[in-house]
Amino acid sequence: DVVSWNAMLAAYARNGYGKETLELLRQMELEGMEADKITFISALDACADLGTLAEGRKNHASIIENGFESDVIVGTALVN
């Protein structure tokens, strides 16, 4: 479920494994899991860690698509 995926994503992102975080996110999407706001926070942390603006923009577009753009916690992660 999404909670298990988020736990793995957060662990990778918080320990400096940005590339692995984004790879795991792609795998999650391929398996048909829907991202939630926690998923996007980890993805944005990974993008910030790697300095990947293009990937960050993709995640920002997905955040808007999924209606999380007004969430305070997601907004804080976007500023990072």
Buried (B, 14 or more C-beta within 10 A) or exposed (E): EBEEBBEBBBBBBEEEBBEBBBEBBEEBBEEEBEBBBBBBBBBBBBBBBBEBEEBBEBBBEBBEEBEBEEBEEBEEBBEE
